[in-house]
Amino acid sequence: MRLRHPGGTPLHLSYCTNVHAAEDLDGIIDQLDAYAVPIRARLGTDVLGLGLWLAAPVAAALAADPALRARLRRELTARGLEVVTLNGFPYRSFQDPVVKHAVYRPDWTTRERLTYTLDLALVLADLLPDDAACGSVSTLPLAWREPWDAARADLAARRLDRLSAGLAAVESATGRVIRVGFEPEPGCVVETTAQAVARLAGLDGDRLGVCLDLAHLACAWEDPAAALKELGRAGLRVVKVQLSAALESADPDALRPYAEPRFLHQTRNPEGGAADDLDEAFDRRLPGPWRVHYHVPLHVTPPAPLATTVPVMRAALAELVGGPRPLCDHFDVETYTWGVLPPALRPETPAQLAAGIAAELDFARAELHDLGVTS
């Protein structure tokens, strides 16, 4: 959706399609009709933004064939849809029965990760609306924390230099600016704001920055205002913001229904206690309260003693858009866990999922309106 900051800057609000399983072009187009078109109708907006997820094989096919890119853009335009951001974190198979640590492979020590990300940048340059200032691609925070050593860090640094050069080449060829944001996440080489500064400061600040996922920020028990100030002092641009909420509970036992086999649910407490998944947190009897990397629908208030980190999201938005100029212009609602929610919350049909995503987007739009952003 197109929004406008009080200072006049256009803002883009979208939803991330990594919640859908399609990994070929025909399947992606089918999902536009099954989900995006009904969502746009429910929201009553002329244009709906998508944070499109393209698995590596379809990204490679699109990057290799301008006619395919033109077809995808036509299909989007015909449905009142637009794309200014891509999610380049999951490489493929993100809705498989078991994902867990596989989502972090291949990482930024590999040629495959570099190739995939530059494929996405080239595709996005052709999908961008003519009046969009730039495009963004989110990616993983270098790698899972193990194994990681000086040799792997050096290899990743060389890949990032090639990424910067590749993005410059895309800009030279297409006239479109594409930026890549590294997404701090619990358990990874870059988990916290301090680690982002340590690992990423000094990179090409025009093209490389941070994708700020607000559920991840909350799981790190970070203060949004302090985090954004630290990123600003280091010269790290917030390329993209993922609007997401994590689970929270002072009574860890209330979280047992959310332990499930597909995704990793890193768990943290405010004293620095950490577990890489909910099952591990239960086994270790990690003291509460817990925040859990489990993206829950923004508009849903779970029964006590459960809560969500929407207050952290709200505080972050106040910092991001509350000043005379926004600190970011791409906002993507990223709840990919609809299919693994407890049965009482889980949508059973495409129509129910579309209704849930529309409700999230409406919630996010209302939060931005409360800060003076207009439609």
LINQUIZI-V451097 format. One record per pair of residues at least 6 apart in sequence whose C-alpha atoms are under 6 Angstrom apart, sorted by the first residue. I is the first residue (numbers start at 1). J is the second residue. D is the distance in whole Angstrom. If there is no record, write none. Layout:
i | j | d
I | J | D
I | J | D
This chain:
i | j | d
1 | 12 | 6
1 | 13 | 5
1 | 47 | 6
1 | 48 | 5
1 | 49 | 5
2 | 12 | 5
3 | 10 | 6
3 | 11 | 5
3 | 374 | 6
3 | 375 | 4
4 | 10 | 5
4 | 11 | 5
4 | 373 | 6
4 | 374 | 5
5 | 373 | 5
6 | 373 | 6
7 | 324 | 6
11 | 329 | 5
12 | 330 | 5
13 | 331 | 5
13 | 332 | 6
14 | 49 | 4
14 | 50 | 5
14 | 51 | 6
14 | 332 | 5
15 | 50 | 5
15 | 51 | 5
15 | 332 | 5
15 | 333 | 5
16 | 51 | 4
16 | 52 | 6
16 | 333 | 6
16 | 334 | 5
17 | 52 | 5
17 | 53 | 5
18 | 53 | 5
19 | 336 | 4
21 | 95 | 5
22 | 28 | 5
23 | 55 | 6
24 | 58 | 6
35 | 354 | 5
39 | 354 | 6
39 | 358 | 5
40 | 48 | 6
47 | 80 | 5
47 | 81 | 5
48 | 81 | 5
49 | 81 | 6
49 | 82 | 5
49 | 83 | 6
50 | 83 | 5
51 | 85 | 5
51 | 86 | 5
52 | 86 | 5
53 | 86 | 6
53 | 87 | 5
55 | 91 | 6
55 | 92 | 5
56 | 91 | 6
56 | 92 | 6
56 | 116 | 6
59 | 119 | 6
60 | 119 | 6
62 | 68 | 6
62 | 69 | 6
63 | 119 | 5
63 | 123 | 6
73 | 127 | 6
83 | 128 | 6
84 | 128 | 5
84 | 135 | 5
85 | 135 | 6
85 | 136 | 5
85 | 137 | 6
86 | 137 | 5
87 | 137 | 6
87 | 138 | 5
88 | 137 | 6
88 | 138 | 5
88 | 139 | 5
89 | 139 | 4
89 | 140 | 5
90 | 103 | 5
97 | 262 | 5
98 | 262 | 4
99 | 262 | 5
99 | 263 | 6
100 | 263 | 5
100 | 264 | 5
106 | 113 | 6
107 | 113 | 6
107 | 143 | 5
108 | 142 | 5
108 | 156 | 5
109 | 155 | 5
109 | 156 | 4
125 | 176 | 6
134 | 177 | 5
134 | 178 | 6
135 | 178 | 5
136 | 178 | 6
136 | 179 | 5
136 | 180 | 6
137 | 180 | 5
138 | 180 | 6
138 | 181 | 5
138 | 182 | 6
138 | 211 | 6
139 | 182 | 5
140 | 182 | 6
140 | 183 | 5
141 | 182 | 5
141 | 183 | 5
141 | 184 | 5
141 | 190 | 5
143 | 188 | 6
143 | 189 | 6
144 | 188 | 4
144 | 189 | 6
145 | 188 | 5
145 | 189 | 4
171 | 177 | 5
179 | 207 | 5
179 | 208 | 6
180 | 208 | 5
181 | 208 | 6
181 | 209 | 5
181 | 210 | 4
181 | 211 | 4
181 | 239 | 5
182 | 210 | 5
182 | 211 | 5
183 | 210 | 6
183 | 211 | 5
183 | 212 | 6
184 | 190 | 5
184 | 191 | 5
185 | 191 | 5
185 | 216 | 6
190 | 196 | 5
193 | 227 | 6
209 | 236 | 5
209 | 237 | 5
209 | 238 | 6
209 | 239 | 6
210 | 238 | 5
210 | 239 | 6
211 | 238 | 6
211 | 239 | 6
211 | 240 | 5
211 | 241 | 6
212 | 241 | 5
213 | 241 | 6
213 | 242 | 4
214 | 243 | 6
214 | 244 | 5
214 | 313 | 6
215 | 244 | 5
215 | 245 | 5
215 | 246 | 5
219 | 291 | 5
224 | 316 | 5
238 | 328 | 6
240 | 330 | 5
241 | 331 | 5
242 | 331 | 6
242 | 332 | 5
242 | 333 | 6
242 | 334 | 6
243 | 332 | 6
243 | 333 | 5
244 | 334 | 6
245 | 295 | 5
245 | 296 | 6
245 | 309 | 5
245 | 310 | 5
246 | 292 | 6
246 | 293 | 6
246 | 294 | 5
246 | 295 | 5
246 | 308 | 6
246 | 309 | 5
247 | 291 | 6
247 | 292 | 5
247 | 294 | 6
247 | 308 | 5
248 | 290 | 6
248 | 291 | 4
248 | 306 | 6
248 | 307 | 5
248 | 308 | 5
249 | 289 | 6
249 | 290 | 6
249 | 306 | 5
250 | 288 | 5
250 | 289 | 4
259 | 278 | 6
264 | 277 | 6
265 | 277 | 5
265 | 278 | 6
265 | 293 | 5
265 | 294 | 6
266 | 275 | 6
266 | 276 | 4
266 | 277 | 5
266 | 292 | 6
266 | 293 | 5
267 | 274 | 6
267 | 275 | 5
267 | 291 | 6
267 | 292 | 4
268 | 274 | 5
268 | 290 | 6
268 | 291 | 5
269 | 289 | 6
269 | 290 | 5
275 | 281 | 5
295 | 335 | 5
298 | 360 | 5
299 | 360 | 6
299 | 363 | 6
320 | 326 | 6
320 | 327 | 5
338 | 346 | 6
347 | 353 | 5
